[in-house]
Amino acid sequence: MTTGRHTATELDPSLDDYQLASALVREAGQLALLMRMGGLQGERKTSVSDVVTAADRAAEAYVLEQLRRCRPDDGILGEEGASVAGTSGRTWVIDPVDGTYNFLHGSTYWCSAIALKRNDSDHGGNAVADPSVILGAIYQPETDKLWLGGEERAATVNGEAISGSGDTSVSQLCAATYIHPTWLADPRTAMPWHAAAITAASLRMFGSGSCDLGRVADGELGCWFQHSCPEWDWLPGKAIVRAAGGDTAVVQVNGLNWFVAGGSTAVNELSAALTSVPQFA
């Protein structure tokens, strides 16, 4: 596939799912990086910090093309609009550039991410808030880090086994998080976020959920929480955190879902803190 002057690799359909996911995020990330080096402009989506670039779209188009050729029976869902209904009961969830604001402004803290999920539904046939995930892959090009893991493969970063921060209280951990400033003006989100934030030893807010979750899986960060995550921001990291021996949860507060990851004690404590606040009608 050629995008402008950048040529990306045609992948072999005989690759297993983990090999395919690894190749897809590596190629997508390198394509985006090359395009940024050639010069890019961002387009505003919902806010100043929520932007999209031609690299996001080109990287997603590349992954879409490869998946339609290599896994024609699987569904596909992408942040930038890719949507393919499959027949296999499985769907690939694509985030071509997670941390686009960072990416556009020259930070290294961005990545390409992908997950393979099951098409879970409740008894009424509705999609569930936290579907089961088969595998995840996250690639941060400028640090050349590739996290990989899933139900049938223990978590690794660049092929080396990882195991998180262990089963430690939040009070002893650095918690990564994100909340847009406008949400801090709304008590429905500000109160649970504050309740969880003050339980941690320290806080970090870097602007790429998948990069954060990879670092929860490898122990560089202790735990993580964020509300209203779309599947492409949650499922790749969820798969890898769980494959590293960690835990994840989704809890609802004031009608919004909060996504939590870390060791089991940290997840339980963060979940309890989030749900400790008054509920609004």
ChimeraX attribute file (.defattr): number of C-alpha atoms within 10 A of each C-alpha:
attribute: neighborCount
match mode: 1-to-1
recipient: residues
	/A:1	12
	/A:2	10
	/A:3	14
	/A:4	8
	/A:5	9
	/A:6	12
	/A:7	11
	/A:8	17
	/A:9	13
	/A:10	14
	/A:11	17
	/A:12	13
	/A:13	15
	/A:14	10
	/A:15	12
	/A:16	9
	/A:17	16
	/A:18	20
	/A:19	14
	/A:20	20
	/A:21	24
	/A:22	20
	/A:23	20
	/A:24	31
	/A:25	28
	/A:26	22
	/A:27	23
	/A:28	28
	/A:29	28
	/A:30	22
	/A:31	22
	/A:32	26
	/A:33	19
	/A:34	13
	/A:35	21
	/A:36	18
	/A:37	9
	/A:38	9
	/A:39	9
	/A:40	12
	/A:41	11
	/A:42	18
	/A:43	13
	/A:44	11
	/A:45	10
	/A:46	8
	/A:47	10
	/A:48	10
	/A:49	14
	/A:50	14
	/A:51	18
	/A:52	20
	/A:53	21
	/A:54	15
	/A:55	27
	/A:56	25
	/A:57	18
	/A:58	20
	/A:59	28
	/A:60	27
	/A:61	20
	/A:62	21
	/A:63	27
	/A:64	21
	/A:65	12
	/A:66	20
	/A:67	21
	/A:68	16
	/A:69	14
	/A:70	18
	/A:71	18
	/A:72	15
	/A:73	17
	/A:74	18
	/A:75	24
	/A:76	24
	/A:77	21
	/A:78	21
	/A:79	19
	/A:80	18
	/A:81	12
	/A:82	16
	/A:83	15
	/A:84	17
	/A:85	13
	/A:86	17
	/A:87	11
	/A:88	13
	/A:89	13
	/A:90	19
	/A:91	24
	/A:92	28
	/A:93	26
	/A:94	30
	/A:95	28
	/A:96	30
	/A:97	31
	/A:98	26
	/A:99	26
	/A:100	24
	/A:101	21
	/A:102	19
	/A:103	23
	/A:104	19
	/A:105	10
	/A:106	12
	/A:107	12
	/A:108	15
	/A:109	21
	/A:110	29
	/A:111	33
	/A:112	30
	/A:113	34
	/A:114	31
	/A:115	31
	/A:116	26
	/A:117	23
	/A:118	15
	/A:119	16
	/A:120	17
	/A:121	13
	/A:122	9
	/A:123	8
	/A:124	6
	/A:125	8
	/A:126	9
	/A:127	12
	/A:128	12
	/A:129	16
	/A:130	19
	/A:131	14
	/A:132	16
	/A:133	25
	/A:134	25
	/A:135	28
	/A:136	32
	/A:137	33
	/A:138	32
	/A:139	31
	/A:140	24
	/A:141	22
	/A:142	14
	/A:143	11
	/A:144	13
	/A:145	17
	/A:146	22
	/A:147	30
	/A:148	36
	/A:149	30
	/A:150	25
	/A:151	15
	/A:152	10
	/A:153	14
	/A:154	19
	/A:155	30
	/A:156	22
	/A:157	21
	/A:158	13
	/A:159	11
	/A:160	11
	/A:161	14
	/A:162	25
	/A:163	20
	/A:164	24
	/A:165	21
	/A:166	17
	/A:167	16
	/A:168	16
	/A:169	20
	/A:170	26
	/A:171	14
	/A:172	13
	/A:173	19
	/A:174	20
	/A:175	28
	/A:176	26
	/A:177	24
	/A:178	18
	/A:179	16
	/A:180	11
	/A:181	9
	/A:182	10
	/A:183	12
	/A:184	14
	/A:185	11
	/A:186	10
	/A:187	16
	/A:188	19
	/A:189	20
	/A:190	15
	/A:191	21
	/A:192	24
	/A:193	25
	/A:194	15
	/A:195	17
	/A:196	22
	/A:197	22
	/A:198	15
	/A:199	20
	/A:200	21
	/A:201	14
	/A:202	15
	/A:203	19
	/A:204	13
	/A:205	13
	/A:206	15
	/A:207	21
	/A:208	22
	/A:209	26
	/A:210	32
	/A:211	24
	/A:212	26
	/A:213	33
	/A:214	33
	/A:215	24
	/A:216	30
	/A:217	36
	/A:218	23
	/A:219	19
	/A:220	14
	/A:221	21
	/A:222	31
	/A:223	35
	/A:224	28
	/A:225	28
	/A:226	18
	/A:227	20
	/A:228	15
	/A:229	16
	/A:230	11
	/A:231	21
	/A:232	22
	/A:233	24
	/A:234	25
	/A:235	29
	/A:236	34
	/A:237	34
	/A:238	34
	/A:239	31
	/A:240	37
	/A:241	34
	/A:242	24
	/A:243	26
	/A:244	29
	/A:245	19
	/A:246	26
	/A:247	22
	/A:248	23
	/A:249	18
	/A:250	19
	/A:251	18
	/A:252	14
	/A:253	21
	/A:254	15
	/A:255	12
	/A:256	14
	/A:257	17
	/A:258	22
	/A:259	23
	/A:260	26
	/A:261	30
	/A:262	35
	/A:263	28
	/A:264	19
	/A:265	16
	/A:266	29
	/A:267	26
	/A:268	18
	/A:269	16
	/A:270	33
	/A:271	24
	/A:272	15
	/A:273	19
	/A:274	23
	/A:275	19
	/A:276	14
	/A:277	18
	/A:278	13
	/A:279	13
	/A:280	9
	/A:281	6
